[in-house]
Amino acid sequence: MAHNPPIMAYDLFSSHSWLGENLLDRFLLARRLVKFMMSALRLNIPASLSASPDKLQP
């Protein structure tokens, strides 16, 4: 696995991982996407709350 990183990186984005032939790559890709979405939500929610008009006026 670690002896050939370029092939592994290529397999990560190959059609095989999306067809379900490489479930580990699909799991890692999905987990990375979920982490990205959660961090984006964590950054966006406080900003939208502080910018809402009912929060600005007491």
MOPAC internal coordinates of N, CA, C and O (Angstrom, degrees):
PM7 1SCF
backbone

  N    0.0000 0     0.00 0     0.00 0    0    0    0
  C    1.4528 1     0.00 0     0.00 0    1    0    0
  C    1.5190 1   110.71 1     0.00 0    2    1    0
  O    1.2310 1   120.68 1   125.50 1    3    2    1
  N    1.3383 1   116.30 1   -54.50 1    3    2    1
  C    1.4664 1   119.25 1  -177.10 1    5    3    2
  C    1.5219 1   111.78 1   -80.13 1    6    5    3
  O    1.2310 1   120.59 1   170.82 1    7    6    5
  N    1.3416 1   116.49 1    -9.18 1    7    6    5
  C    1.4634 1   118.01 1  -177.18 1    9    7    6
  C    1.5209 1   111.53 1   -78.82 1   10    9    7
  O    1.2310 1   119.88 1   166.97 1   11   10    9
  N    1.3304 1   117.83 1   -13.03 1   11   10    9
  C    1.4641 1   119.57 1   179.92 1   13   11   10
  C    1.5303 1   110.48 1  -142.37 1   14   13   11
  O    1.2310 1   120.06 1  -105.85 1   15   14   13
  N    1.3338 1   117.50 1    74.15 1   15   14   13
  C    1.4652 1   121.11 1  -177.25 1   17   15   14
  C    1.5243 1   114.49 1   -61.97 1   18   17   15
  O    1.2310 1   118.67 1   142.79 1   19   18   17
  N    1.3625 1   120.13 1   -37.21 1   19   18   17
  C    1.4745 1   118.64 1  -178.22 1   21   19   18
  C    1.5255 1   112.33 1   -62.22 1   22   21   19
  O    1.2310 1   120.40 1   141.45 1   23   22   21
  N    1.3485 1   116.85 1   -38.55 1   23   22   21
  C    1.4634 1   119.51 1   179.40 1   25   23   22
  C    1.5236 1   109.60 1   -66.61 1   26   25   23
  O    1.2310 1   120.32 1   140.79 1   27   26   25
  N    1.3281 1   116.99 1   -39.21 1   27   26   25
  C    1.4567 1   119.88 1  -179.91 1   29   27   26
  C    1.5214 1   110.51 1   -66.43 1   30   29   27
  O    1.2310 1   120.39 1   139.20 1   31   30   29
  N    1.3254 1   116.86 1   -40.80 1   31   30   29
  C    1.4576 1   119.92 1   178.79 1   33   31   30
  C    1.5213 1   110.25 1   -65.65 1   34   33   31
  O    1.2310 1   120.72 1   145.30 1   35   34   33
  N    1.3281 1   116.24 1   -34.70 1   35   34   33
  C    1.4615 1   119.62 1   178.46 1   37   35   34
  C    1.5292 1   110.28 1   -69.82 1   38   37   35
  O    1.2310 1   120.63 1   140.03 1   39   38   37
  N    1.3302 1   116.39 1   -39.97 1   39   38   37
  C    1.4642 1   120.02 1  -179.86 1   41   39   38
  C    1.5223 1   111.17 1   -65.53 1   42   41   39
  O    1.2310 1   120.74 1   153.02 1   43   42   41
  N    1.3295 1   116.19 1   -26.98 1   43   42   41
  C    1.4564 1   119.65 1  -178.75 1   45   43   42
  C    1.5207 1   110.51 1   -62.92 1   46   45   43
  O    1.2310 1   120.42 1   145.69 1   47   46   45
  N    1.3408 1   116.79 1   -34.31 1   47   46   45
  C    1.4608 1   120.76 1  -177.15 1   49   47   46
  C    1.5286 1   112.31 1  -108.45 1   50   49   47
  O    1.2310 1   120.28 1  -169.35 1   51   50   49
  N    1.3295 1   117.06 1    10.65 1   51   50   49
  C    1.4626 1   119.38 1   179.20 1   53   51   50
  C    1.5248 1   109.91 1   -79.15 1   54   53   51
  O    1.2310 1   120.82 1   -12.20 1   55   54   53
  N    1.3192 1   116.03 1   167.80 1   55   54   53
  C    1.4640 1   120.27 1  -178.32 1   57   55   54
  C    1.5310 1   110.87 1   -68.82 1   58   57   55
  O    1.2310 1   120.07 1   158.02 1   59   58   57
  N    1.3292 1   117.47 1   -21.98 1   59   58   57
  C    1.4548 1   120.17 1  -176.77 1   61   59   58
  C    1.5230 1   111.17 1   -63.65 1   62   61   59
  O    1.2310 1   120.25 1   140.91 1   63   62   61
  N    1.3307 1   117.13 1   -39.09 1   63   62   61
  C    1.4575 1   119.13 1  -178.32 1   65   63   62
  C    1.5238 1   110.62 1   -67.53 1   66   65   63
  O    1.2310 1   120.23 1   148.24 1   67   66   65
  N    1.3454 1   117.16 1   -31.76 1   67   66   65
  C    1.4694 1   119.57 1   179.94 1   69   67   66
  C    1.5260 1   111.28 1   -79.54 1   70   69   67
  O    1.2310 1   120.31 1   159.13 1   71   70   69
  N    1.3433 1   117.01 1   -20.87 1   71   70   69
  C    1.4571 1   119.58 1   179.12 1   73   71   70
  C    1.5201 1   111.39 1   -85.50 1   74   73   71
  O    1.2310 1   120.27 1   176.35 1   75   74   73
  N    1.3283 1   117.08 1    -3.65 1   75   74   73
  C    1.4495 1   120.08 1   176.85 1   77   75   74
  C    1.5122 1   113.08 1    90.91 1   78   77   75
  O    1.2310 1   119.37 1  -169.25 1   79   78   77
  N    1.3339 1   118.80 1    10.75 1   79   78   77
  C    1.4599 1   120.59 1   179.81 1   81   79   78
  C    1.5305 1   111.03 1   -82.99 1   82   81   79
  O    1.2310 1   120.28 1   163.44 1   83   82   81
  N    1.3165 1   117.08 1   -16.56 1   83   82   81
  C    1.4604 1   121.01 1   177.49 1   85   83   82
  C    1.5267 1   107.58 1  -128.62 1   86   85   83
  O    1.2310 1   121.07 1   -94.22 1   87   86   85
  N    1.3219 1   115.57 1    85.78 1   87   86   85
  C    1.4624 1   119.85 1  -172.73 1   89   87   86
  C    1.5212 1   111.80 1   -68.63 1   90   89   87
  O    1.2310 1   120.04 1   149.89 1   91   90   89
  N    1.3389 1   117.53 1   -30.11 1   91   90   89
  C    1.4580 1   119.43 1  -179.30 1   93   91   90
  C    1.5195 1   110.59 1   -65.64 1   94   93   91
  O    1.2310 1   120.54 1   136.38 1   95   94   93
  N    1.3416 1   116.58 1   -43.62 1   95   94   93
  C    1.4603 1   119.47 1   178.42 1   97   95   94
  C    1.5196 1   110.70 1   -63.69 1   98   97   95
  O    1.2310 1   120.39 1   140.49 1   99   98   97
  N    1.3363 1   116.86 1   -39.51 1   99   98   97
  C    1.4652 1   119.90 1   177.88 1  101   99   98
  C    1.5153 1   110.55 1   -62.68 1  102  101   99
  O    1.2310 1   120.39 1   139.18 1  103  102  101
  N    1.3432 1   116.87 1   -40.82 1  103  102  101
  C    1.4582 1   120.66 1  -179.33 1  105  103  102
  C    1.5225 1   110.85 1   -65.35 1  106  105  103
  O    1.2310 1   120.43 1   136.12 1  107  106  105
  N    1.3436 1   116.78 1   -43.88 1  107  106  105
  C    1.4577 1   120.07 1   179.88 1  109  107  106
  C    1.5217 1   110.86 1   -65.80 1  110  109  107
  O    1.2310 1   120.18 1   140.63 1  111  110  109
  N    1.3288 1   117.26 1   -39.37 1  111  110  109
  C    1.4549 1   120.70 1   179.30 1  113  111  110
  C    1.5241 1   110.32 1   -65.89 1  114  113  111
  O    1.2310 1   120.48 1   137.51 1  115  114  113
  N    1.3289 1   116.68 1   -42.49 1  115  114  113
  C    1.4643 1   120.27 1  -179.68 1  117  115  114
  C    1.5243 1   110.59 1   -66.68 1  118  117  115
  O    1.2310 1   120.45 1   140.64 1  119  118  117
  N    1.3470 1   116.75 1   -39.36 1  119  118  117
  C    1.4609 1   119.14 1  -179.84 1  121  119  118
  C    1.5179 1   110.59 1   -66.52 1  122  121  119
  O    1.2310 1   120.36 1   142.44 1  123  122  121
  N    1.3475 1   116.92 1   -37.56 1  123  122  121
  C    1.4567 1   119.72 1   178.56 1  125  123  122
  C    1.5262 1   110.16 1   -66.50 1  126  125  123
  O    1.2310 1   120.67 1   142.56 1  127  126  125
  N    1.3451 1   116.33 1   -37.44 1  127  126  125
  C    1.4636 1   120.22 1   179.31 1  129  127  126
  C    1.5268 1   110.34 1   -66.96 1  130  129  127
  O    1.2310 1   120.46 1   138.90 1  131  130  129
  N    1.3378 1   116.73 1   -41.10 1  131  130  129
  C    1.4660 1   120.04 1   179.07 1  133  131  130
  C    1.5236 1   110.37 1   -64.52 1  134  133  131
  O    1.2310 1   120.36 1   138.28 1  135  134  133
  N    1.3349 1   116.91 1   -41.72 1  135  134  133
  C    1.4668 1   120.11 1   177.78 1  137  135  134
  C    1.5201 1   110.66 1   -60.54 1  138  137  135
  O    1.2310 1   120.67 1   138.24 1  139  138  137
  N    1.3348 1   116.32 1   -41.76 1  139  138  137
  C    1.4614 1   120.66 1  -179.60 1  141  139  138
  C    1.5259 1   110.47 1   -65.43 1  142  141  139
  O    1.2310 1   120.22 1   137.46 1  143  142  141
  N    1.3322 1   117.18 1   -42.54 1  143  142  141
  C    1.4621 1   120.42 1  -179.72 1  145  143  142
  C    1.5246 1   110.68 1   -65.65 1  146  145  143
  O    1.2310 1   120.00 1   139.09 1  147  146  145
  N    1.3299 1   117.60 1   -40.91 1  147  146  145
  C    1.4607 1   120.37 1  -179.30 1  149  147  146
  C    1.5192 1   111.00 1   -66.07 1  150  149  147
  O    1.2310 1   119.91 1   139.51 1  151  150  149
  N    1.3368 1   117.78 1   -40.49 1  151  150  149
  C    1.4632 1   120.07 1   178.84 1  153  151  150
  C    1.5222 1   110.20 1   -67.53 1  154  153  151
  O    1.2310 1   120.20 1   144.06 1  155  154  153
  N    1.3364 1   117.23 1   -35.94 1  155  154  153
  C    1.4621 1   120.27 1   177.86 1  157  155  154
  C    1.5239 1   110.17 1   -66.61 1  158  157  155
  O    1.2310 1   120.31 1   139.39 1  159  158  157
  N    1.3226 1   117.02 1   -40.61 1  159  158  157
  C    1.4635 1   119.91 1   178.34 1  161  159  158
  C    1.5207 1   110.32 1   -65.82 1  162  161  159
  O    1.2310 1   120.41 1   139.50 1  163  162  161
  N    1.3278 1   116.82 1   -40.50 1  163  162  161
  C    1.4579 1   120.24 1  -179.10 1  165  163  162
  C    1.5264 1   110.73 1   -64.31 1  166  165  163
  O    1.2310 1   120.52 1   147.86 1  167  166  165
  N    1.3391 1   116.61 1   -32.14 1  167  166  165
  C    1.4615 1   119.26 1   179.86 1  169  167  166
  C    1.5227 1   111.33 1   -80.10 1  170  169  167
  O    1.2310 1   119.82 1   147.60 1  171  170  169
  N    1.3303 1   117.96 1   -32.40 1  171  170  169
  C    1.4605 1   120.79 1  -172.27 1  173  171  170
  C    1.5258 1   113.11 1   -87.16 1  174  173  171
  O    1.2310 1   119.48 1   147.53 1  175  174  173
  N    1.3200 1   118.59 1   -32.47 1  175  174  173
  C    1.4639 1   120.17 1  -174.32 1  177  175  174
  C    1.5353 1   112.40 1   -65.36 1  178  177  175
  O    1.2310 1   118.44 1   131.37 1  179  178  177
  N    1.3420 1   120.58 1   -48.63 1  179  178  177
  C    1.4742 1   118.95 1   179.19 1  181  179  178
  C    1.5224 1   112.20 1   -62.96 1  182  181  179
  O    1.2310 1   119.81 1   145.58 1  183  182  181
  N    1.3246 1   117.97 1   -34.42 1  183  182  181
  C    1.4616 1   120.47 1  -179.58 1  185  183  182
  C    1.5238 1   110.17 1   -66.26 1  186  185  183
  O    1.2310 1   120.02 1   137.70 1  187  186  185
  N    1.3272 1   117.57 1   -42.30 1  187  186  185
  C    1.4632 1   119.92 1  -179.16 1  189  187  186
  C    1.5258 1   110.51 1   -71.34 1  190  189  187
  O    1.2310 1   120.08 1   148.37 1  191  190  189
  N    1.3426 1   117.46 1   -31.63 1  191  190  189
  C    1.4613 1   119.47 1   179.54 1  193  191  190
  C    1.5249 1   111.07 1   -70.23 1  194  193  191
  O    1.2310 1   120.65 1   138.98 1  195  194  193
  N    1.3303 1   116.37 1   -41.02 1  195  194  193
  C    1.4621 1   119.28 1  -178.13 1  197  195  194
  C    1.5231 1   111.24 1   -73.31 1  198  197  195
  O    1.2310 1   120.19 1   159.22 1  199  198  197
  N    1.3383 1   117.25 1   -20.78 1  199  198  197
  C    1.4617 1   120.56 1  -178.16 1  201  199  198
  C    1.5266 1   111.77 1   -93.77 1  202  201  199
  O    1.2310 1   120.02 1   175.27 1  203  202  201
  N    1.3350 1   117.57 1    -4.73 1  203  202  201
  C    1.4672 1   118.78 1  -179.08 1  205  203  202
  C    1.5285 1   109.85 1   -72.65 1  206  205  203
  O    1.2310 1   119.42 1   -36.92 1  207  206  205
  N    1.3344 1   118.71 1   143.08 1  207  206  205
  C    1.4734 1   121.84 1  -173.65 1  209  207  206
  C    1.5272 1   113.37 1   -64.59 1  210  209  207
  O    1.2310 1   119.77 1   144.56 1  211  210  209
  N    1.3303 1   118.05 1   -35.44 1  211  210  209
  C    1.4709 1   118.20 1  -177.31 1  213  211  210
  C    1.5256 1   111.31 1   -70.45 1  214  213  211
  O    1.2310 1   119.98 1   159.97 1  215  214  213
  N    1.3266 1   117.65 1   -20.03 1  215  214  213
  C    1.4628 1   120.03 1   176.68 1  217  215  214
  C    1.5308 1   110.74 1   -84.33 1  218  217  215
  O    1.2310 1   120.02 1   153.11 1  219  218  217
  N    1.3273 1   117.57 1   -26.89 1  219  218  217
  C    1.4611 1   120.00 1  -177.94 1  221  219  218
  C    1.5235 1   111.03 1   -75.89 1  222  221  219
  O    1.2310 1   120.17 1   145.85 1  223  222  221
  N    1.3333 1   117.29 1   -34.15 1  223  222  221
  C    1.4676 1   119.80 1  -178.43 1  225  223  222
  C    1.5223 1   109.43 1  -101.94 1  226  225  223
  O    1.2310 1   119.96 1   -55.03 1  227  226  225
  N    1.3171 1   117.68 1   124.97 1  227  226  225
  C    1.4681 1   122.09 1  -177.98 1  229  227  226
  C    1.5410 1   112.01 1   -73.82 1  230  229  227
  O    1.2310 1   120.10 1   180.00 1  231  230  229

